[in-house]
Amino acid sequence: MDKEPTEINSLTSKSGVTSWSDYKVDPRYFLLLFLALFFTAGQIYLGFFQTLDTMIVSVTCTTVTELVLVRLLYKKWKFPLSAVISGLGISLLLSSNALWPYALAAFLAMFFKFFIRFQGGHVFNPNNLALVIVLFFLPEFAVSTPKQWTNGLGVMVAILILGLFVSYLANRHDTALSFLFGFFIFGLIRHFFFEEPLWIAIGPIMGASLQLFSFYMITDPKTTPQSRKARIIFAIMVALIDAIFRNFSITNSQFYASFIISLLFTIPYRYYTKQKLTMRT
């Protein structure tokens, strides 16, 4: 079992994992505000499928699970800020006519957060891994529905500005922009070389689902590399795998792409980074 995140700050420079204490201002508070505004706008203006009870169930399950796990593993009580953020994210990205898929995804996300780790950080974004499992194994009960997220220009610009601001505070704007740039370029390739209609190829950039993935999920500081160059490579690789999956009409492609690249990239990168820094010292 890894040490608790607050106890590994001295190791972050050697493991390639960012700690929340590395920031002068914790970006999670701004991310929480971003997601809360996102959810509110969706309820009032955008007609999101998700209702208030799905948010309550998701946030309750993530916070209670984290509180219990922190108490059992580290013998302390700690305000579950990250769990609240995770719950909001799940309630926005998952769609189901039942409440239990939200509860299941919320529990799995918190379980993975504490038990699938390497050198003090997540191997996968916990929310992404939870969504992958629920969407892949329970497609008859839960989906991610990007069509409901299509925005007008004004809403899209507002989300982009807020998303860029939050990702900038987390020093991960390069990751979000690289993914969106890669998505656009690979979308053009799909259009010109594989006869994909242009709007289908690049249209998802106008949707809040892909924007939320870009600014909230793929930019997770606990999962993405510390190096800017590595983050850009990571994001472009996710965009590439996503484009390949979309070309074969595979749904939920961005979640599967993030899972695959994290599986192939995260552990080797951290091992290489630690070995390189150890050799220097």
Sequence and secondary structure as in RCSB ss.txt:
>XXXX:A:sequence
MDKEPTEINSLTSKSGVTSWSDYKVDPRYFLLLFLALFFTAGQIYLGFFQTLDTMIVSVTCTTVTELVLVRLLYK
KWKFPLSAVISGLGISLLLSSNALWPYALAAFLAMFFKFFIRFQGGHVFNPNNLALVIVLFFLPEFAVSTPKQWT
NGLGVMVAILILGLFVSYLANRHDTALSFLFGFFIFGLIRHFFFEEPLWIAIGPIMGASLQLFSFYMITDPKTTP
QSRKARIIFAIMVALIDAIFRNFSITNSQFYASFIISLLFTIPYRYYTKQKLTMRT
>XXXX:A:secstr
    GGG GGGHHHHT   GGGSSS THHHHHHHHHHHHHHIIIII  S  HHHHHHHHHHHHHHHHHHHHHHHS
S    HHHHHHHHHHHHH B SSSHHHHHHHHHHHHHHHHSEETTEESS HHHHHHHHHHHH TTT B  GGGGB
  HHHHHHHHHHHHHHHHHTT HHHHHHHHHHHHHHHHHHHHHH   HHHHHGGGGBHHHHHIIIIITT TTTS 
SSHHHHHHHHHHHHHHHHHHHHTT TTHHHHHHHHHHHHHHHHHHHHHHHHHHHH 
